Amino acid sequence: MRTASSPPAPNTRMKIDNPEEKARRRIRQLIWLYFWLLIIEGALRKWVVPQLSNPLLLVRDPVVFAIYLYSLRAGVFPRNGWLIVLASIAALTLIATFVQLLPYIPPKTIALVAAYGFHANYLHLPLIFVMASVLRPEDLKKIGWWTLVLLVPMSILMVAQFRAAPDAFLNRTAGGEGEMITTAMGKVRTAGPFSFVVGIMAYFSLATAYLVWGVLKEGVFRNWLLMAAAIALVIGIVVSGSRSVVGACALVMASLLIALVLRPDTLNRFGQVIVAVVVLGFIVSQTPIFKEGLLVMTTRFNEAAEATEQTVGASLITRLIAGFQEPLFILGKGIAPPLGFGLGIGTNAGAKMLTHQAGFLLTEDEWARIFLESGPILGVAYVLWRCFLAFRIGWLCVKSILLGNLLPILLFSSAFLSMISGQFGQPTILGFVVFVTGLALAALNLEGQTKSSPRDRQRTIAPVRGRSPYAAGLHGPDTRPPQDNGTVDR
């Protein structure tokens, strides 16, 4: 046994002194900083320093640049076909933007607007692959633990916002001026610490994924945490006043149907969970805040359905389809110029740089914005890149169910719709899509939730030095020569 004064073992010293391992550790710290800034960014913009609301839109960009720098040092910066195609589209779009706008707008203004468009469309996406390379199982669990813990104070804040007047301090918008969007019966769509309710939609769907995983995989989180988080989640949903929040959380729950078909044995606690949910739901439903929130939410659903003269379910489907009708109309009618109107012009921030007033100069829908900004060729190429990546990752997550690993599909189900058509010009949506998709890819390396069958074990390839299982599935086998430098225990 080594005493306190004994020197560390050679392997330990090698790990501590190795520059690549130090860089990896720094990347993990920066990913945590990215997470915390994602949570508090809205609070800073609304309440703490509203005068810095616009600069804070880019508060996570320096963190991203630092992550990429350390990724190069650690040798984990992605060099795959996905990033090569993305970089090519980005470069061509920037060139097209200057060609299109130089006759009308000063170069400095073009550069600023295009830089924000580059931030929205391209800058953060490589982080998905970096997270998958450096995050360990204990990191995934710790992020889940904090996600569930934060649900409690977040829901308490939302209850306070729900009960406060629309013009109260708690319901300020980013910049400290104006009021939150209302829902029904004079209540606001509570945003918690975020700038808008879209932050609650993204956070609650992430929390739902971790909550379901914690309930089905015994021993991951303590029962008291699961109970408190479940109560906070239900109350937060009903006081949110947003149909999108309900739909996002329901989508995560619906992903369990895939697991039920592919590996029913992974849901061996499902019966117990149903009983617990019924009991817990009955208790929570008796509270006054739940009853009031449910009344407002029900009224909101009914009003939206009456406005479209449809049933509640049909109005939700119509809303989902409507986001794809305008971009198809733009392509079909040839409205977008061949080179587009310019990268970044369709974002709120880009509009403010050009007109000194925030707004949507082109359109609010994501695909329509992309087609109008980048043109029919580069715009379609970028949209297809996002769609193909989403389906590729989704396929890998589905395959992981066969090995008893439910976390990837739960996480990815909370982000894949936004990955396909979410408004990346809104920093909160962009941040959550990148962060949660990165978590889903990293979760592919978790051990299975149940013991694999003999057939599964025959299909499972033993871990090898170099490329991780997720990377082998995403990029193909590793063709580099084997390394033996004491650092590839990843």
VOTOR-332541 format. One record per residue (C-alpha): x, y, z; residue number from 0. Coordinates in steps of 0.001 Angstrom, whole numbers. Layout:
% residues N
{px = X, py = Y, pz = Z, num = NUM}
...
//
This chain:
% residues 490
{px = 0, py = 0, pz = 0, num = 0}
{px = 1340, py = 3424, pz = -923, num = 1}
{px = 1588, py = 5920, pz = 1948, num = 2}
{px = 721, py = 9603, pz = 1761, num = 3}
{px = 4382, py = 10483, pz = 1319, num = 4}
{px = 4995, py = 7912, pz = -1409, num = 5}
{px = 5391, py = 9145, pz = -4983, num = 6}
{px = 2457, py = 8518, pz = -7312, num = 7}
{px = 2448, py = 5455, pz = -9485, num = 8}
{px = 4078, py = 5887, pz = -12912, num = 9}
{px = 785, py = 5554, pz = -14801, num = 10}
{px = -857, py = 8126, pz = -12541, num = 11}
{px = 1992, py = 10566, pz = -12989, num = 12}
{px = 1795, py = 10066, pz = -16752, num = 13}
{px = -1916, py = 10841, pz = -16756, num = 14}
{px = -1481, py = 13945, pz = -14618, num = 15}
{px = 1444, py = 15316, pz = -16627, num = 16}
{px = 141, py = 14433, pz = -20078, num = 17}
{px = -801, py = 17634, pz = -22006, num = 18}
{px = -3635, py = 15907, pz = -23885, num = 19}
{px = -5290, py = 14783, pz = -20669, num = 20}
{px = -4931, py = 18265, pz = -19187, num = 21}
{px = -6570, py = 19722, pz = -22290, num = 22}
{px = -9428, py = 17225, pz = -22027, num = 23}
{px = -9978, py = 18166, pz = -18403, num = 24}
{px = -10043, py = 21839, pz = -19354, num = 25}
{px = -12576, py = 21108, pz = -22112, num = 26}
{px = -14867, py = 19411, pz = -19608, num = 27}
{px = -14632, py = 22443, pz = -17311, num = 28}
{px = -15504, py = 24746, pz = -20198, num = 29}
{px = -18476, py = 22561, pz = -21153, num = 30}
{px = -19750, py = 23012, pz = -17622, num = 31}
{px = -19292, py = 26778, pz = -18008, num = 32}
{px = -21270, py = 26603, pz = -21258, num = 33}
{px = -24065, py = 24819, pz = -19369, num = 34}
{px = -24213, py = 27356, pz = -16541, num = 35}
{px = -24128, py = 30321, pz = -18903, num = 36}
{px = -26987, py = 28727, pz = -20831, num = 37}
{px = -29004, py = 28649, pz = -17609, num = 38}
{px = -28246, py = 32154, pz = -16289, num = 39}
{px = -27907, py = 34075, pz = -19572, num = 40}
{px = -31570, py = 35102, pz = -19544, num = 41}
{px = -31479, py = 36216, pz = -15906, num = 42}
{px = -28495, py = 38425, pz = -16657, num = 43}
{px = -30259, py = 39963, pz = -19649, num = 44}
{px = -33568, py = 40500, pz = -17809, num = 45}
{px = -32657, py = 41468, pz = -14278, num = 46}
{px = -28953, py = 41808, pz = -13496, num = 47}
{px = -27399, py = 43787, pz = -16374, num = 48}
{px = -30237, py = 44562, pz = -18815, num = 49}
{px = -28103, py = 47297, pz = -20387, num = 50}
{px = -25810, py = 44524, pz = -21677, num = 51}
{px = -28661, py = 42472, pz = -23132, num = 52}
{px = -27334, py = 42544, pz = -26709, num = 53}
{px = -23668, py = 41683, pz = -25957, num = 54}
{px = -24852, py = 38826, pz = -23724, num = 55}
{px = -26345, py = 37159, pz = -26784, num = 56}
{px = -22760, py = 36127, pz = -27559, num = 57}
{px = -21669, py = 35350, pz = -24002, num = 58}
{px = -21031, py = 31656, pz = -24798, num = 59}
{px = -19046, py = 32291, pz = -27975, num = 60}
{px = -15706, py = 32906, pz = -26172, num = 61}
{px = -16279, py = 29631, pz = -24297, num = 62}
{px = -16812, py = 27830, pz = -27598, num = 63}
{px = -13614, py = 29283, pz = -29051, num = 64}
{px = -11704, py = 28191, pz = -25945, num = 65}
{px = -13139, py = 24670, pz = -26223, num = 66}
{px = -12028, py = 24437, pz = -29838, num = 67}
{px = -8524, py = 25640, pz = -28927, num = 68}
{px = -8136, py = 22995, pz = -26222, num = 69}
{px = -9704, py = 20419, pz = -28548, num = 70}
{px = -6897, py = 21002, pz = -31027, num = 71}
{px = -4363, py = 20538, pz = -28226, num = 72}
{px = -6049, py = 17339, pz = -27078, num = 73}
{px = -6398, py = 16004, pz = -30609, num = 74}
{px = -10190, py = 15679, pz = -30353, num = 75}
{px = -11326, py = 18509, pz = -32609, num = 76}
{px = -13598, py = 16842, pz = -35188, num = 77}
{px = -12071, py = 16167, pz = -38585, num = 78}
{px = -14865, py = 14254, pz = -40248, num = 79}
{px = -17001, py = 14530, pz = -43350, num = 80}
{px = -19783, py = 16290, pz = -41462, num = 81}
{px = -17553, py = 19208, pz = -40502, num = 82}
{px = -15867, py = 19395, pz = -43913, num = 83}
{px = -19255, py = 19771, pz = -45616, num = 84}
{px = -20435, py = 22284, pz = -42986, num = 85}
{px = -17271, py = 24392, pz = -43348, num = 86}
{px = -17656, py = 24387, pz = -47132, num = 87}
{px = -21264, py = 25578, pz = -46933, num = 88}
{px = -20297, py = 28270, pz = -44413, num = 89}
{px = -17424, py = 29595, pz = -46538, num = 90}
{px = -19514, py = 29743, pz = -49708, num = 91}
{px = -22380, py = 31439, pz = -47854, num = 92}
{px = -20062, py = 34130, pz = -46452, num = 93}
{px = -18640, py = 34819, pz = -49916, num = 94}
{px = -22135, py = 34990, pz = -51417, num = 95}
{px = -23228, py = 37411, pz = -48682, num = 96}
{px = -20480, py = 39914, pz = -49498, num = 97}
{px = -21056, py = 39597, pz = -53233, num = 98}
{px = -24761, py = 40233, pz = -52800, num = 99}
{px = -24610, py = 43126, pz = -50299, num = 100}
{px = -21461, py = 45097, pz = -51180, num = 101}
{px = -23252, py = 47391, pz = -53663, num = 102}
{px = -25777, py = 48432, pz = -50988, num = 103}
{px = -24251, py = 48177, pz = -47500, num = 104}
{px = -20863, py = 49249, pz = -46059, num = 105}
{px = -18391, py = 46354, pz = -45686, num = 106}
{px = -18136, py = 46807, pz = -41912, num = 107}
{px = -21895, py = 46419, pz = -41481, num = 108}
{px = -21936, py = 43398, pz = -43776, num = 109}
{px = -19155, py = 41803, pz = -41727, num = 110}
{px = -21018, py = 42358, pz = -38438, num = 111}
{px = -24320, py = 41003, pz = -39736, num = 112}
{px = -22656, py = 38028, pz = -41440, num = 113}
{px = -20624, py = 37303, pz = -38299, num = 114}
{px = -23809, py = 37003, pz = -36259, num = 115}
{px = -25330, py = 34804, pz = -38946, num = 116}
{px = -22197, py = 32625, pz = -38847, num = 117}
{px = -22544, py = 32425, pz = -35053, num = 118}
{px = -26165, py = 31335, pz = -35395, num = 119}
{px = -25796, py = 28793, pz = -38195, num = 120}
{px = -22328, py = 27317, pz = -37889, num = 121}
{px = -20079, py = 28282, pz = -34969, num = 122}
{px = -21488, py = 26072, pz = -32212, num = 123}
{px = -22234, py = 22910, pz = -34193, num = 124}
{px = -18736, py = 21316, pz = -33969, num = 125}
{px = -19183, py = 21368, pz = -30180, num = 126}
{px = -21579, py = 18421, pz = -30564, num = 127}
{px = -18712, py = 16175, pz = -31684, num = 128}
{px = -16257, py = 17552, pz = -29119, num = 129}
{px = -18659, py = 16792, pz = -26264, num = 130}
{px = -19090, py = 13251, pz = -27533, num = 131}
{px = -15319, py = 12774, pz = -27463, num = 132}
{px = -14514, py = 14090, pz = -23999, num = 133}
{px = -17549, py = 13565, pz = -21735, num = 134}
{px = -17375, py = 10525, pz = -19459, num = 135}
{px = -20284, py = 8542, pz = -17944, num = 136}
{px = -19793, py = 10320, pz = -14618, num = 137}
{px = -20080, py = 13686, pz = -16400, num = 138}
{px = -23401, py = 12682, pz = -17954, num = 139}
{px = -24770, py = 11625, pz = -14587, num = 140}
{px = -23574, py = 14780, pz = -12864, num = 141}
{px = -25157, py = 16985, pz = -15527, num = 142}
{px = -28377, py = 15023, pz = -15045, num = 143}
{px = -28176, py = 15456, pz = -11271, num = 144}
{px = -27852, py = 19228, pz = -11555, num = 145}
{px = -30573, py = 19388, pz = -14202, num = 146}
{px = -33033, py = 17702, pz = -11831, num = 147}
{px = -31916, py = 19680, pz = -8774, num = 148}
{px = -32393, py = 22995, pz = -10586, num = 149}
{px = -35951, py = 22030, pz = -11535, num = 150}
{px = -37157, py = 22799, pz = -8007, num = 151}
{px = -36060, py = 26455, pz = -7699, num = 152}
{px = -36900, py = 26986, pz = -11371, num = 153}
{px = -40490, py = 25822, pz = -10872, num = 154}
{px = -40807, py = 27935, pz = -7731, num = 155}
{px = -39725, py = 30969, pz = -9760, num = 156}
{px = -42236, py = 30078, pz = -12467, num = 157}
{px = -45036, py = 29875, pz = -9909, num = 158}
{px = -44075, py = 33351, pz = -8679, num = 159}
{px = -44105, py = 34643, pz = -12265, num = 160}
{px = -47457, py = 32955, pz = -12882, num = 161}
{px = -49021, py = 34708, pz = -9902, num = 162}
{px = -47364, py = 38083, pz = -10560, num = 163}
{px = -48867, py = 40747, pz = -12783, num = 164}
{px = -47719, py = 40820, pz = -16414, num = 165}
{px = -45893, py = 44121, pz = -15787, num = 166}
{px = -44154, py = 42911, pz = -12611, num = 167}
{px = -40368, py = 42899, pz = -12270, num = 168}
{px = -40313, py = 39101, pz = -12426, num = 169}
{px = -41947, py = 39182, pz = -15846, num = 170}
{px = -39567, py = 41586, pz = -17538, num = 171}
{px = -38220, py = 40671, pz = -20937, num = 172}
{px = -34606, py = 40764, pz = -22090, num = 173}
{px = -33264, py = 44296, pz = -21868, num = 174}
{px = -35437, py = 45008, pz = -18832, num = 175}
{px = -38245, py = 46525, pz = -20881, num = 176}
{px = -41674, py = 45275, pz = -21890, num = 177}
{px = -43633, py = 42248, pz = -20742, num = 178}
{px = -43659, py = 38535, pz = -21438, num = 179}
{px = -46080, py = 37114, pz = -23993, num = 180}
{px = -49419, py = 36279, pz = -22402, num = 181}
{px = -51139, py = 32918, pz = -22629, num = 182}
{px = -54760, py = 32973, pz = -21370, num = 183}
{px = -56813, py = 34557, pz = -18575, num = 184}
{px = -54317, py = 37418, pz = -18295, num = 185}
{px = -51392, py = 35161, pz = -17333, num = 186}
{px = -47936, py = 35276, pz = -18909, num = 187}
{px = -46049, py = 32398, pz = -20467, num = 188}
{px = -43628, py = 31973, pz = -17626, num = 189}
{px = -39991, py = 31855, pz = -18699, num = 190}
{px = -38247, py = 31146, pz = -15394, num = 191}
{px = -34644, py = 32419, pz = -15601, num = 192}
{px = -34645, py = 32359, pz = -19410, num = 193}
{px = -35296, py = 35220, pz = -21801, num = 194}
{px = -38321, py = 33541, pz = -23359, num = 195}
{px = -40491, py = 30493, pz = -22779, num = 196}
{px = -38471, py = 28570, pz = -25392, num = 197}
{px = -35811, py = 28167, pz = -22696, num = 198}
{px = -38336, py = 26433, pz = -20438, num = 199}
{px = -39411, py = 24207, pz = -23330, num = 200}
{px = -35832, py = 23085, pz = -23952, num = 201}
{px = -34871, py = 22725, pz = -20288, num = 202}
{px = -38005, py = 20854, pz = -19239, num = 203}
{px = -37683, py = 18375, pz = -22095, num = 204}
{px = -34045, py = 17749, pz = -21069, num = 205}
{px = -35147, py = 17308, pz = -17451, num = 206}
{px = -37883, py = 14904, pz = -18557, num = 207}
{px = -35269, py = 12775, pz = -20336, num = 208}
{px = -33071, py = 12558, pz = -17249, num = 209}
{px = -36063, py = 11996, pz = -14954, num = 210}
{px = -37371, py = 9093, pz = -17024, num = 211}
{px = -33882, py = 7596, pz = -17224, num = 212}
{px = -33407, py = 7944, pz = -13468, num = 213}
{px = -36735, py = 6282, pz = -12757, num = 214}
{px = -36170, py = 3351, pz = -15115, num = 215}
{px = -32501, py = 2779, pz = -14238, num = 216}
{px = -32383, py = 2032, pz = -10548, num = 217}
{px = -29586, py = 3576, pz = -8533, num = 218}
{px = -28665, py = 6462, pz = -10842, num = 219}
{px = -30315, py = 9180, pz = -8733, num = 220}
{px = -31696, py = 9170, pz = -5196, num = 221}
{px = -35434, py = 8655, pz = -4767, num = 222}
{px = -35876, py = 11973, pz = -2967, num = 223}
{px = -34398, py = 13792, pz = -5970, num = 224}
{px = -36633, py = 11943, pz = -8423, num = 225}
{px = -39699, py = 12692, pz = -6327, num = 226}
{px = -38898, py = 16384, pz = -5924, num = 227}
{px = -38002, py = 16757, pz = -9594, num = 228}
{px = -41195, py = 15013, pz = -10740, num = 229}
{px = -43388, py = 17321, pz = -8638, num = 230}
{px = -41494, py = 20399, pz = -9832, num = 231}
{px = -41748, py = 19254, pz = -13447, num = 232}
{px = -45518, py = 18750, pz = -13342, num = 233}
{px = -46180, py = 22062, pz = -11615, num = 234}
{px = -43776, py = 23893, pz = -13912, num = 235}
{px = -45499, py = 22499, pz = -17000, num = 236}
{px = -48983, py = 23578, pz = -15946, num = 237}
{px = -47921, py = 27126, pz = -15002, num = 238}
{px = -45849, py = 27590, pz = -18166, num = 239}
{px = -48928, py = 28431, pz = -20207, num = 240}
{px = -47205, py = 27048, pz = -23294, num = 241}
{px = -48376, py = 24278, pz = -25579, num = 242}
{px = -44788, py = 23857, pz = -26786, num = 243}
{px = -43613, py = 22900, pz = -23297, num = 244}
{px = -46313, py = 20246, pz = -23034, num = 245}
{px = -45494, py = 18905, pz = -26497, num = 246}
{px = -41726, py = 18809, pz = -25909, num = 247}
{px = -42055, py = 16805, pz = -22684, num = 248}
{px = -44668, py = 14501, pz = -24232, num = 249}
{px = -42307, py = 13798, pz = -27129, num = 250}
{px = -39646, py = 12530, pz = -24730, num = 251}
{px = -42178, py = 10223, pz = -23095, num = 252}
{px = -43284, py = 9015, pz = -26532, num = 253}
{px = -39730, py = 7890, pz = -27316, num = 254}
{px = -40267, py = 5087, pz = -24789, num = 255}
{px = -42516, py = 3431, pz = -27361, num = 256}
{px = -39427, py = 2703, pz = -29465, num = 257}
{px = -37773, py = 1046, pz = -26483, num = 258}
{px = -40934, py = -893, pz = -25750, num = 259}
{px = -40854, py = -2366, pz = -29261, num = 260}
{px = -37115, py = -3049, pz = -29527, num = 261}
{px = -36217, py = -4070, pz = -25980, num = 262}
{px = -39228, py = -4519, pz = -23666, num = 263}
{px = -36923, py = -5876, pz = -20941, num = 264}
{px = -35306, py = -2445, pz = -20566, num = 265}
{px = -38618, py = -1224, pz = -19137, num = 266}
{px = -38871, py = -3834, pz = -16406, num = 267}
{px = -39703, py = -1118, pz = -13864, num = 268}
{px = -42367, py = 403, pz = -16099, num = 269}
{px = -45285, py = -1073, pz = -14161, num = 270}
{px = -43972, py = 287, pz = -10862, num = 271}
{px = -43418, py = 3650, pz = -12503, num = 272}
{px = -47008, py = 3826, pz = -13755, num = 273}
{px = -48339, py = 3179, pz = -10245, num = 274}
{px = -46017, py = 5796, pz = -8760, num = 275}
{px = -47001, py = 8332, pz = -11433, num = 276}
{px = -50708, py = 7799, pz = -10782, num = 277}
{px = -50282, py = 8248, pz = -7026, num = 278}
{px = -48005, py = 11247, pz = -7402, num = 279}
{px = -50242, py = 12796, pz = -10044, num = 280}
{px = -53284, py = 12488, pz = -7789, num = 281}
{px = -51475, py = 14208, pz = -4918, num = 282}
{px = -50134, py = 17050, pz = -7052, num = 283}
{px = -53486, py = 17566, pz = -8780, num = 284}
{px = -55062, py = 18479, pz = -5444, num = 285}
{px = -52857, py = 21529, pz = -4944, num = 286}
{px = -54396, py = 24954, pz = -5700, num = 287}
{px = -51554, py = 26042, pz = -7992, num = 288}
{px = -51954, py = 22938, pz = -10138, num = 289}
{px = -55697, py = 23473, pz = -10486, num = 290}
{px = -55242, py = 27122, pz = -11439, num = 291}
{px = -52427, py = 26360, pz = -13863, num = 292}
{px = -54374, py = 23520, pz = -15466, num = 293}
{px = -57361, py = 25820, pz = -15972, num = 294}
{px = -55190, py = 28413, pz = -17714, num = 295}
{px = -53475, py = 25745, pz = -19821, num = 296}
{px = -56789, py = 24166, pz = -20843, num = 297}
{px = -58171, py = 27579, pz = -21761, num = 298}
{px = -55067, py = 28260, pz = -23867, num = 299}
{px = -55478, py = 24984, pz = -25780, num = 300}
{px = -59173, py = 25632, pz = -26392, num = 301}
{px = -58629, py = 29233, pz = -27534, num = 302}
{px = -55949, py = 28142, pz = -29994, num = 303}
{px = -58245, py = 25434, pz = -31364, num = 304}
{px = -61176, py = 27838, pz = -31716, num = 305}
{px = -58977, py = 30361, pz = -33545, num = 306}
{px = -58266, py = 27765, pz = -36237, num = 307}
{px = -61752, py = 26220, pz = -36060, num = 308}
{px = -60229, py = 22814, pz = -35364, num = 309}
{px = -59987, py = 20340, pz = -32538, num = 310}
{px = -57161, py = 20702, pz = -30013, num = 311}
{px = -55189, py = 17827, pz = -31555, num = 312}
{px = -55721, py = 19053, pz = -35113, num = 313}
{px = -54598, py = 22583, pz = -34189, num = 314}
{px = -51312, py = 21215, pz = -32803, num = 315}
{px = -50665, py = 19230, pz = -35988, num = 316}
{px = -51530, py = 22261, pz = -38116, num = 317}
{px = -49088, py = 24379, pz = -36138, num = 318}
{px = -46327, py = 21823, pz = -36701, num = 319}
{px = -46972, py = 21551, pz = -40442, num = 320}
{px = -47257, py = 25329, pz = -40886, num = 321}
{px = -43554, py = 25736, pz = -40154, num = 322}
{px = -42719, py = 23821, pz = -43348, num = 323}
{px = -45309, py = 25358, pz = -45675, num = 324}
{px = -43741, py = 28806, pz = -46023, num = 325}
{px = -40216, py = 27601, pz = -46918, num = 326}
{px = -41634, py = 25231, pz = -49549, num = 327}
{px = -43645, py = 28138, pz = -50959, num = 328}
{px = -40471, py = 30273, pz = -51071, num = 329}
{px = -38603, py = 27575, pz = -52988, num = 330}
{px = -41496, py = 26812, pz = -55306, num = 331}
{px = -42107, py = 30435, pz = -56271, num = 332}
{px = -38411, py = 31340, pz = -56580, num = 333}
{px = -38738, py = 34183, pz = -54064, num = 334}
{px = -35215, py = 33812, pz = -52693, num = 335}
{px = -32400, py = 35251, pz = -54879, num = 336}
{px = -29839, py = 32692, pz = -56120, num = 337}
{px = -27256, py = 33975, pz = -53597, num = 338}
{px = -29823, py = 34889, pz = -50939, num = 339}
{px = -30321, py = 38255, pz = -49254, num = 340}
{px = -27303, py = 37750, pz = -46983, num = 341}
{px = -26288, py = 35640, pz = -43993, num = 342}
{px = -27630, py = 36998, pz = -40682, num = 343}
{px = -30165, py = 39444, pz = -42149, num = 344}
{px = -33101, py = 37290, pz = -41064, num = 345}
{px = -32102, py = 37249, pz = -37383, num = 346}
{px = -33311, py = 39745, pz = -34796, num = 347}
{px = -29759, py = 40843, pz = -34053, num = 348}
{px = -28969, py = 41281, pz = -37743, num = 349}
{px = -32078, py = 43411, pz = -38196, num = 350}
{px = -31049, py = 45630, pz = -35308, num = 351}
{px = -27582, py = 46181, pz = -36816, num = 352}
{px = -29157, py = 47210, pz = -40109, num = 353}
{px = -32207, py = 49184, pz = -38977, num = 354}
{px = -31445, py = 49883, pz = -35266, num = 355}
{px = -34668, py = 48090, pz = -34433, num = 356}
{px = -35128, py = 44402, pz = -33537, num = 357}
{px = -37514, py = 42383, pz = -35656, num = 358}
{px = -37782, py = 39831, pz = -38445, num = 359}
{px = -36828, py = 41485, pz = -41737, num = 360}
{px = -37437, py = 38286, pz = -43697, num = 361}
{px = -39520, py = 35736, pz = -41792, num = 362}
{px = -39778, py = 34047, pz = -38400, num = 363}
{px = -39704, py = 30389, pz = -39523, num = 364}
{px = -36236, py = 28818, pz = -39515, num = 365}
{px = -36205, py = 27083, pz = -42894, num = 366}
{px = -37722, py = 30112, pz = -44597, num = 367}
{px = -35086, py = 32355, pz = -42989, num = 368}
{px = -32288, py = 30079, pz = -44176, num = 369}
{px = -33595, py = 29891, pz = -47751, num = 370}
{px = -34023, py = 33668, pz = -47950, num = 371}
{px = -30647, py = 34405, pz = -46353, num = 372}
{px = -28525, py = 31845, pz = -48194, num = 373}
{px = -30477, py = 31246, pz = -51388, num = 374}
{px = -32073, py = 28069, pz = -52755, num = 375}
{px = -28821, py = 26127, pz = -53292, num = 376}
{px = -26713, py = 26843, pz = -50204, num = 377}
{px = -29822, py = 27208, pz = -48036, num = 378}
{px = -31141, py = 23790, pz = -49014, num = 379}
{px = -27668, py = 22292, pz = -48563, num = 380}
{px = -27476, py = 23621, pz = -44985, num = 381}
{px = -30985, py = 22413, pz = -44109, num = 382}
{px = -30210, py = 18960, pz = -45532, num = 383}
{px = -26992, py = 18853, pz = -43481, num = 384}
{px = -28973, py = 19441, pz = -40283, num = 385}
{px = -31609, py = 16881, pz = -41248, num = 386}
{px = -29118, py = 14176, pz = -42245, num = 387}
{px = -27094, py = 14667, pz = -39054, num = 388}
{px = -30260, py = 14478, pz = -36957, num = 389}
{px = -31386, py = 11237, pz = -38600, num = 390}
{px = -27902, py = 9716, pz = -38396, num = 391}
{px = -27608, py = 10428, pz = -34688, num = 392}
{px = -31183, py = 9297, pz = -34152, num = 393}
{px = -30388, py = 5982, pz = -35844, num = 394}
{px = -27381, py = 5452, pz = -33577, num = 395}
{px = -29557, py = 6229, pz = -30543, num = 396}
{px = -32154, py = 3686, pz = -31670, num = 397}
{px = -29419, py = 1059, pz = -32118, num = 398}
{px = -28183, py = 1742, pz = -28582, num = 399}
{px = -31562, py = 581, pz = -27255, num = 400}
{px = -30681, py = -2920, pz = -28468, num = 401}
{px = -27774, py = -2849, pz = -26000, num = 402}
{px = -30066, py = -1756, pz = -23180, num = 403}
{px = -28995, py = 1910, pz = -23203, num = 404}
{px = -32037, py = 4212, pz = -23055, num = 405}
{px = -30373, py = 7531, pz = -22236, num = 406}
{px = -29295, py = 8465, pz = -25804, num = 407}
{px = -32788, py = 8174, pz = -27294, num = 408}
{px = -34339, py = 10013, pz = -24340, num = 409}
{px = -31888, py = 12889, pz = -24669, num = 410}
{px = -32054, py = 13051, pz = -28440, num = 411}
{px = -35860, py = 13024, pz = -28471, num = 412}
{px = -35756, py = 16295, pz = -26526, num = 413}
{px = -33610, py = 18024, pz = -29166, num = 414}
{px = -34103, py = 16441, pz = -32587, num = 415}
{px = -37030, py = 18624, pz = -33739, num = 416}
{px = -35076, py = 21764, pz = -32877, num = 417}
{px = -32011, py = 20280, pz = -34560, num = 418}
{px = -34031, py = 19971, pz = -37756, num = 419}
{px = -36005, py = 23223, pz = -37733, num = 420}
{px = -35339, py = 25121, pz = -34485, num = 421}
{px = -34596, py = 28849, pz = -34668, num = 422}
{px = -30815, py = 28949, pz = -34303, num = 423}
{px = -30937, py = 32736, pz = -34477, num = 424}
{px = -32339, py = 32564, pz = -30925, num = 425}
{px = -29261, py = 31831, pz = -28730, num = 426}
{px = -31123, py = 29765, pz = -26131, num = 427}
{px = -32523, py = 27359, pz = -28718, num = 428}
{px = -29124, py = 27069, pz = -30393, num = 429}
{px = -27381, py = 26429, pz = -27074, num = 430}
{px = -29750, py = 23693, pz = -25942, num = 431}
{px = -29768, py = 21933, pz = -29315, num = 432}
{px = -25973, py = 21749, pz = -29396, num = 433}
{px = -25599, py = 20848, pz = -25725, num = 434}
{px = -28284, py = 18153, pz = -25595, num = 435}
{px = -27282, py = 16604, pz = -28933, num = 436}
{px = -23704, py = 16442, pz = -27658, num = 437}
{px = -24963, py = 14711, pz = -24506, num = 438}
{px = -26899, py = 12206, pz = -26607, num = 439}
{px = -23817, py = 11304, pz = -28642, num = 440}
{px = -21691, py = 11018, pz = -25507, num = 441}
{px = -24350, py = 8802, pz = -23903, num = 442}
{px = -23820, py = 6205, pz = -26636, num = 443}
{px = -20701, py = 5165, pz = -24707, num = 444}
{px = -22627, py = 4332, pz = -21525, num = 445}
{px = -22876, py = 730, pz = -20390, num = 446}
{px = -26168, py = -976, pz = -21197, num = 447}
{px = -29034, py = -611, pz = -18748, num = 448}
{px = -29639, py = -4333, pz = -18788, num = 449}
{px = -27505, py = -7356, pz = -19459, num = 450}
{px = -27253, py = -7921, pz = -23172, num = 451}
{px = -28472, py = -11109, pz = -24728, num = 452}
{px = -26022, py = -13627, pz = -26255, num = 453}
{px = -26968, py = -12354, pz = -29702, num = 454}
{px = -26215, py = -8775, pz = -28572, num = 455}
{px = -22858, py = -9857, pz = -27182, num = 456}
{px = -21974, py = -11454, pz = -30514, num = 457}
{px = -22735, py = -8172, pz = -32262, num = 458}
{px = -20820, py = -6089, pz = -29732, num = 459}
{px = -17228, py = -5314, pz = -30645, num = 460}
{px = -14785, py = -5173, pz = -27782, num = 461}
{px = -13487, py = -1664, pz = -27033, num = 462}
{px = -10258, py = -828, pz = -28822, num = 463}
{px = -7724, py = 1893, pz = -28331, num = 464}
{px = -8382, py = 4981, pz = -30425, num = 465}
{px = -11870, py = 5640, pz = -31729, num = 466}
{px = -14834, py = 5407, pz = -29340, num = 467}
{px = -17899, py = 3239, pz = -30118, num = 468}
{px = -19951, py = 6315, pz = -30978, num = 469}
{px = -17257, py = 7557, pz = -33349, num = 470}
{px = -16967, py = 4178, pz = -35061, num = 471}
{px = -20709, py = 4247, pz = -35681, num = 472}
{px = -20715, py = 7813, pz = -36920, num = 473}
{px = -17520, py = 7903, pz = -38981, num = 474}
{px = -16598, py = 4271, pz = -39657, num = 475}
{px = -13662, py = 2210, pz = -38379, num = 476}
{px = -10470, py = 3920, pz = -37268, num = 477}
{px = -7741, py = 3622, pz = -39884, num = 478}
{px = -4999, py = 5320, pz = -37882, num = 479}
{px = -2076, py = 3258, pz = -36506, num = 480}
{px = -2526, py = 2114, pz = -32879, num = 481}
{px = -1084, py = 4283, pz = -30127, num = 482}
{px = 411, py = 3201, pz = -26873, num = 483}
{px = 1280, py = 6342, pz = -24998, num = 484}
{px = -681, py = 5825, pz = -21810, num = 485}
{px = -3322, py = 8414, pz = -22663, num = 486}
{px = -5835, py = 6506, pz = -24732, num = 487}
{px = -7990, py = 5197, pz = -21879, num = 488}
{px = -10923, py = 7209, pz = -23158, num = 489}
//
